[in-house]
Amino acid sequence: MDSSGWTRVIRNAGVAGGAGGAVSGLVSPGAVAIAGQHIAWAGPDAELPDRPPAGCKVVDANGALLTPGLIDCHTHLVWAGSRHREFELRLTGASYADIAQAGGGIISTVTATRAASEGELLVLAMKRAAQLMAEGVTTIEIKSGYGLDLTNELKLLRVARAVGERLSVTVRTTLLAAHAIPPEYGSRSDDYIRCVCDEILPAAAAAGLADAVDAFCETIAFTPAQIERVFTRARELGLAVKLHAEQLSNQHGAALAAKFAALSADHLEHVDEAGVRAMAAAGTVAVLLPAAFYFLRETQLPPIGLLRTHRVPIAIASDLNPGSAPIASLLLNMNMACTLFGMTPEEAFAGVTRHAAAALGLGATHGTIEAGKTADLVLWNAEHPAELAAQFGMVRPVTVLRGGKDLP
């Protein structure tokens, strides 16, 4: 092997998340070589050259676990205001739909977020992102959706981009203008969808602020026909799509997402086999959001067995938001994916690495430890990847590399 360009070697590690075999199958003792911002080589420690090149930093991991940087592929972390009162209402029996129909829910956050300045939102968003990063997250997807008009949706996307510029984290932005009907539109949902398609999407695309477009397909939000209009326009503008689908009921959103070759369909508690088959055929990733299931005290489990049977990749994300998932911990979501959904620790690990990367269209560059990929790596105070899901609150990053550089 040509080691002349190597800048760092991590050796004597338990390397998980490599290119071949089981996703979390350990190579131990294993080693990873980095050249600049990319992984140059990964494999058994015994196959390393005896003498790395001059100037190459060599780190002895002493048997510690080395994984890809974690990826949170579904968050809403740009918002203002608090919805703690809704938590109390749900404890007395109010449902997500009840609260939304009474003017709470998403709309209450929209009111507070519209009133906040871009600077104020950035301070809040950076604090939330930093909490995720402290758990080894190196890539975050951030959605808009709390502006619901041209000015404020673009404001949220600019804040999301700024998070990635101010912090050492990769940010993928998603335009979620079709999140709820804004109050000024009353019940005129078709008119608002026309605004989304004719004004908001083109402006976001022209400004280069959106990597993808999302929507909320649900009885309390938008119909499949309305979503189809949004997705058609997004595709015309060259933007990838994804969908909040089948969270509270089966609106056949998963099949609609698959029709547009969506990167992902997210939530999916009520998806049926036809929807799962469509996702499998389209290569659409299932993104499960355990914190929202837990926080809303839902009882309909996502069909893990169907997803496994049809070999649909399953990602796990935090869904960090102010109302239904105010939990800034991807590791806790891994734990809940196992304890609540019956996933294995290996599936949960794949869900925040390999499959999460695919859900963001980053599978070619992120999510596994293999030559040519971005050197986003985490060294943990652990020996096995199952510990990330099994021992919540005790497993922490020791060292985080993003693009081959140490994070402070």
Wavefront OBJ file of the C-alpha trace (Angstrom):
o trace
v 0.000 0.000 0.000
v 1.125 3.578 -0.628
v 1.319 5.286 2.748
v 3.267 8.349 1.620
v 0.327 10.756 1.985
v -0.896 9.538 5.346
v -1.307 12.246 7.963
v -2.707 10.200 10.856
v -3.033 6.555 11.844
v -5.324 5.231 14.566
v -4.260 1.725 15.494
v -5.091 -0.950 18.063
v -8.793 -0.014 17.877
v -12.012 -1.979 17.656
v -13.070 -0.691 14.230
v -16.823 -0.903 13.558
v -18.814 0.202 10.551
v -16.441 -0.900 7.829
v -17.228 -1.597 4.212
v -17.716 -5.362 4.280
v -19.522 -7.995 6.313
v -21.824 -7.182 9.205
v -22.332 -3.462 9.628
v -21.043 -3.412 13.185
v -18.712 -6.377 12.780
v -15.573 -5.524 14.657
v -12.084 -5.583 13.234
v -10.079 -5.865 16.443
v -7.360 -4.938 16.672
v -7.994 -2.756 13.659
v -6.489 0.396 12.240
v -7.498 3.370 10.111
v -5.165 5.607 8.121
v -6.133 9.152 7.170
v -4.758 11.301 4.380
v -5.913 14.896 4.758
v -9.700 14.927 4.980
v -10.299 11.360 3.830
v -9.825 7.796 4.953
v -6.902 6.299 3.050
v -6.976 2.757 4.381
v -8.770 0.603 6.960
v -8.124 -2.962 8.014
v -6.447 -5.248 10.544
v -3.768 -3.594 12.627
v -1.307 -6.333 11.670
v -1.432 -5.216 8.033
v -0.202 -1.688 8.726
v 3.267 -0.796 7.451
v 5.925 -1.112 10.102
v 6.905 2.508 9.674
v 4.291 5.139 8.827
v 5.676 8.072 6.818
v 7.562 10.859 8.530
v 5.235 13.438 10.053
v 2.313 11.020 10.320
v 0.627 11.177 13.732
v 0.120 7.691 15.207
v -2.541 7.205 17.886
v -2.784 4.033 19.982
v -6.488 3.499 20.775
v -5.692 0.885 23.421
v -8.581 -1.294 22.269
v -11.217 1.465 22.292
v -14.115 1.484 19.815
v -13.720 3.499 16.593
v -16.830 4.227 14.507
v -17.946 6.526 11.718
v -19.224 9.886 12.904
v -22.898 9.561 13.803
v -25.513 11.095 11.507
v -28.812 12.595 12.699
v -30.829 12.540 9.484
v -34.077 14.177 10.724
v -34.184 17.268 12.963
v -36.184 20.492 13.239
v -33.694 22.266 15.470
v -34.299 25.865 14.357
v -37.164 27.254 16.403
v -38.088 29.751 19.119
v -40.506 29.455 22.014
v -41.561 26.569 24.247
v -44.375 24.041 24.105
v -44.049 22.560 27.582
v -47.743 23.228 28.208
v -48.611 20.679 25.517
v -46.751 18.028 27.463
v -49.074 18.651 30.385
v -52.133 18.568 28.120
v -51.135 15.216 26.658
v -50.763 13.785 30.146
v -54.430 14.649 30.731
v -55.497 12.846 27.546
v -55.219 15.432 24.758
v -53.930 13.990 21.476
v -51.481 15.479 18.988
v -54.444 16.203 16.692
v -56.509 17.750 19.514
v -53.724 20.183 20.361
v -53.103 21.097 16.713
v -56.800 21.704 16.039
v -56.989 23.987 19.080
v -54.280 26.236 17.633
v -51.333 24.704 19.442
v -48.712 22.400 18.046
v -46.737 23.532 15.031
v -48.622 26.816 14.657
v -47.711 27.963 18.166
v -44.035 27.446 17.301
v -44.523 29.283 14.012
v -45.774 32.351 15.892
v -42.742 32.431 18.183
v -40.274 31.643 15.409
v -41.577 34.341 13.085
v -41.103 36.872 15.899
v -37.492 35.844 16.529
v -34.590 37.424 14.691
v -32.158 35.441 12.586
v -29.449 36.028 15.180
v -31.640 34.849 18.034
v -32.561 31.688 16.159
v -28.923 30.978 15.341
v -27.898 31.151 19.002
v -30.656 28.707 19.961
v -29.944 26.356 17.063
v -26.213 26.255 17.756
v -26.821 25.242 21.370
v -29.029 22.354 20.241
v -26.585 21.269 17.570
v -23.775 21.324 20.121
v -25.737 18.895 22.312
v -25.966 16.437 19.421
v -22.303 16.920 18.549
v -21.293 16.124 22.134
v -22.577 12.596 21.476
v -20.442 12.040 18.393
v -22.804 13.443 15.754
v -20.822 14.890 12.845
v -23.637 15.312 10.293
v -27.078 16.826 10.943
v -30.088 17.352 8.726
v -32.000 20.529 9.614
v -35.515 21.226 8.339
v -37.343 24.507 8.059
v -41.118 24.380 8.566
v -41.696 26.863 11.380
v -41.838 29.901 9.095
v -44.601 28.946 6.642
v -44.137 31.994 4.451
v -41.459 33.036 1.982
v -39.548 35.395 4.260
v -39.469 33.153 7.298
v -38.842 29.848 5.552
v -35.772 31.352 3.895
v -34.759 32.813 7.275
v -34.811 29.341 8.831
v -32.805 27.830 5.989
v -30.176 30.576 6.288
v -29.895 29.854 10.005
v -29.499 26.135 9.272
v -26.695 26.848 6.801
v -25.052 29.149 9.350
v -25.010 26.365 11.943
v -22.793 24.363 9.604
v -20.575 27.368 8.978
v -20.149 28.289 12.662
v -19.763 24.752 14.054
v -17.611 21.886 12.854
v -20.554 19.811 11.656
v -21.887 18.920 8.229
v -25.413 20.309 7.763
v -27.903 19.213 5.123
v -30.871 21.567 4.816
v -34.418 20.530 3.980
v -37.246 22.870 2.997
v -40.369 21.822 4.915
v -42.698 24.658 3.935
v -45.542 22.118 3.557
v -45.488 21.393 7.289
v -48.791 22.967 8.332
v -51.323 25.459 7.020
v -50.267 28.937 8.209
v -52.903 30.812 10.232
v -53.337 33.569 7.647
v -54.563 30.969 5.138
v -57.295 29.606 7.391
v -58.632 26.465 5.725
v -57.317 27.432 2.261
v -54.727 24.694 2.093
v -54.726 24.556 -1.719
v -53.905 28.250 -1.883
v -50.995 27.741 0.484
v -49.683 24.803 -1.524
v -49.794 27.064 -4.576
v -47.648 29.571 -2.653
v -45.205 26.815 -1.701
v -44.886 25.657 -5.310
v -44.868 29.045 -7.031
v -42.958 31.203 -4.553
v -41.173 29.434 -1.701
v -39.628 26.464 -3.532
v -38.254 28.493 -6.459
v -36.797 31.120 -4.121
v -35.099 28.526 -1.907
v -33.698 26.731 -4.934
v -32.443 29.937 -6.551
v -30.683 30.942 -3.318
v -29.084 27.497 -2.960
v -30.517 27.126 0.524
v -32.190 23.706 0.255
v -30.653 20.291 -0.347
v -34.051 18.574 -0.301
v -37.791 19.178 0.091
v -40.008 17.562 2.718
v -43.737 17.664 3.495
v -46.205 16.409 6.115
v -48.707 13.984 4.611
v -51.404 13.570 7.253
v -55.075 14.240 8.008
v -54.063 17.274 10.116
v -51.696 18.557 7.428
v -51.710 17.926 3.650
v -53.259 15.379 1.315
v -51.332 13.073 -0.993
v -52.600 15.075 -3.978
v -51.219 18.289 -2.483
v -47.920 16.625 -1.664
v -47.673 15.379 -5.234
v -47.851 18.963 -6.455
v -45.030 19.944 -4.088
v -42.864 16.991 -5.124
v -43.448 17.596 -8.820
v -42.287 21.190 -8.427
v -39.309 20.151 -6.309
v -38.202 17.684 -8.962
v -38.556 20.355 -11.659
v -36.167 22.469 -9.596
v -33.682 19.617 -9.265
v -34.261 19.023 -5.552
v -34.413 15.644 -3.810
v -37.539 14.841 -1.794
v -38.462 13.093 1.450
v -41.705 12.784 3.386
v -43.257 12.708 6.852
v -45.466 9.694 6.175
v -47.870 7.438 8.048
v -47.163 8.857 11.509
v -50.753 9.115 12.741
v -52.701 7.334 10.001
v -52.159 5.583 6.681
v -52.449 8.153 3.911
v -50.326 6.018 1.540
v -47.591 8.613 1.772
v -44.817 6.023 1.712
v -45.935 4.813 -1.714
v -46.162 8.426 -2.885
v -42.640 9.093 -1.645
v -41.412 6.012 -3.482
v -43.117 7.175 -6.662
v -40.809 10.206 -6.600
v -37.740 8.126 -5.626
v -37.622 9.920 -2.292
v -34.476 9.701 -0.230
v -36.571 8.704 2.761
v -40.022 8.278 4.232
v -40.055 9.132 7.943
v -42.117 7.982 10.986
v -44.042 5.116 9.279
v -45.923 3.752 12.282
v -49.006 3.148 10.104
v -47.375 2.105 6.822
v -48.819 -0.986 5.149
v -47.088 -3.708 3.153
v -47.838 -2.026 -0.166
v -46.039 1.084 1.054
v -43.081 -0.952 2.265
v -42.861 -2.815 -1.048
v -42.894 0.485 -2.924
v -40.102 1.859 -0.744
v -38.028 -1.269 -1.291
v -38.400 -1.016 -5.066
v -37.474 2.681 -5.062
v -34.538 2.395 -2.658
v -36.227 4.786 -0.234
v -34.839 4.656 3.307
v -37.205 4.219 6.262
v -36.344 6.790 8.938
v -37.784 5.818 12.304
v -38.180 8.413 15.049
v -38.466 6.709 18.439
v -38.473 9.912 20.508
v -41.672 11.146 18.847
v -43.312 7.742 19.364
v -42.289 7.814 23.018
v -43.101 11.453 23.711
v -46.564 11.254 22.110
v -47.219 7.954 23.905
v -48.166 6.268 20.639
v -49.135 2.601 20.601
v -48.939 1.687 16.891
v -45.421 0.352 16.329
v -43.695 0.766 12.975
v -43.678 -2.592 11.118
v -40.058 -3.568 11.706
v -40.737 -7.108 10.476
v -42.064 -5.885 7.137
v -39.145 -3.529 6.676
v -36.736 -6.376 7.383
v -38.564 -8.808 5.116
v -38.454 -6.412 2.182
v -34.914 -5.264 3.006
v -35.754 -1.606 3.356
v -32.794 0.214 4.966
v -33.782 1.543 8.389
v -32.305 4.779 9.714
v -32.806 6.200 13.202
v -32.997 9.934 13.929
v -33.815 12.235 16.831
v -36.627 14.280 15.220
v -35.443 17.024 17.593
v -38.296 19.540 17.746
v -40.103 21.636 20.380
v -43.362 19.703 20.604
v -43.309 16.003 19.826
v -39.617 15.127 20.310
v -37.757 17.680 22.462
v -34.899 15.218 23.057
v -31.423 16.232 21.889
v -29.847 12.781 22.052
v -29.268 10.439 19.136
v -27.849 7.815 21.521
v -31.098 7.784 23.507
v -32.975 7.291 20.252
v -30.766 4.280 19.495
v -31.710 2.858 22.883
v -35.423 3.487 22.300
v -35.247 1.947 18.824
v -34.165 -1.255 20.552
v -36.353 -1.137 23.664
v -39.534 0.238 22.056
v -39.318 -0.972 18.439
v -37.479 -4.260 18.941
v -34.520 -3.407 16.726
v -31.166 -4.993 17.417
v -28.213 -2.884 18.592
v -26.546 -3.655 15.259
v -29.580 -2.336 13.360
v -29.617 0.789 15.531
v -25.918 1.360 14.854
v -26.437 0.993 11.113
v -29.389 3.356 11.484
v -27.242 6.247 12.672
v -24.325 5.598 10.302
v -24.676 3.772 6.975
v -28.445 4.089 6.515
v -28.636 7.628 7.888
v -26.061 8.672 5.300
v -28.199 7.130 2.557
v -31.262 8.983 3.873
v -29.418 12.252 3.195
v -27.993 11.249 -0.176
v -24.514 11.016 1.374
v -23.930 7.285 1.083
v -20.970 7.720 -1.262
v -19.025 9.920 1.155
v -20.218 9.264 4.720
v -21.512 6.584 7.055
v -18.857 3.850 6.862
v -15.152 3.466 7.477
v -13.635 2.718 4.083
v -11.019 4.181 1.812
v -12.072 7.335 -0.010
v -14.767 8.402 2.425
v -14.693 11.533 4.544
v -12.666 11.015 7.721
v -15.509 11.698 10.162
v -14.621 9.325 13.010
v -15.397 8.868 16.696
v -13.269 7.104 19.297
v -15.437 6.016 22.249
v -14.922 4.970 25.860
v -16.352 1.611 24.805
v -15.236 -1.634 23.202
v -18.288 -2.732 21.172
v -20.839 -0.779 19.089
v -23.743 -2.402 20.958
v -22.722 -0.321 23.966
v -23.893 2.838 22.185
v -27.484 1.607 22.381
v -27.273 -0.534 25.510
v -25.600 1.833 27.967
v -27.229 5.209 27.528
v -25.579 8.029 29.469
v -22.339 6.144 30.113
v -20.799 5.851 26.648
v -19.246 9.095 25.423
v -16.831 10.180 22.690
v -13.180 10.433 23.674
v -12.037 11.914 20.367
v -14.070 13.187 17.412
v -12.540 13.792 14.000
v -14.371 15.699 11.290
v -12.689 15.704 7.932
v -9.585 14.275 9.576
v -9.284 17.108 12.109
v -9.790 16.944 15.867
v -12.824 18.733 17.219
v -12.100 20.915 20.258
l 1 2 3 4 5 6 7 8 9 10 11 12 13 14 15 16 17 18 19 20 21 22 23 24 25 26 27 28 29 30 31 32 33 34 35 36 37 38 39 40 41 42 43 44 45 46 47 48 49 50 51 52 53 54 55 56 57 58 59 60 61 62 63 64 65 66 67 68 69 70 71 72 73 74 75 76 77 78 79 80 81 82 83 84 85 86 87 88 89 90 91 92 93 94 95 96 97 98 99 100 101 102 103 104 105 106 107 108 109 110 111 112 113 114 115 116 117 118 119 120 121 122 123 124 125 126 127 128 129 130 131 132 133 134 135 136 137 138 139 140 141 142 143 144 145 146 147 148 149 150 151 152 153 154 155 156 157 158 159 160 161 162 163 164 165 166 167 168 169 170 171 172 173 174 175 176 177 178 179 180 181 182 183 184 185 186 187 188 189 190 191 192 193 194 195 196 197 198 199 200 201 202 203 204 205 206 207 208 209 210 211 212 213 214 215 216 217 218 219 220 221 222 223 224 225 226 227 228 229 230 231 232 233 234 235 236 237 238 239 240 241 242 243 244 245 246 247 248 249 250 251 252 253 254 255 256 257 258 259 260 261 262 263 264 265 266 267 268 269 270 271 272 273 274 275 276 277 278 279 280 281 282 283 284 285 286 287 288 289 290 291 292 293 294 295 296 297 298 299 300 301 302 303 304 305 306 307 308 309 310 311 312 313 314 315 316 317 318 319 320 321 322 323 324 325 326 327 328 329 330 331 332 333 334 335 336 337 338 339 340 341 342 343 344 345 346 347 348 349 350 351 352 353 354 355 356 357 358 359 360 361 362 363 364 365 366 367 368 369 370 371 372 373 374 375 376 377 378 379 380 381 382 383 384 385 386 387 388 389 390 391 392 393 394 395 396 397 398 399 400 401 402 403 404 405 406 407 408
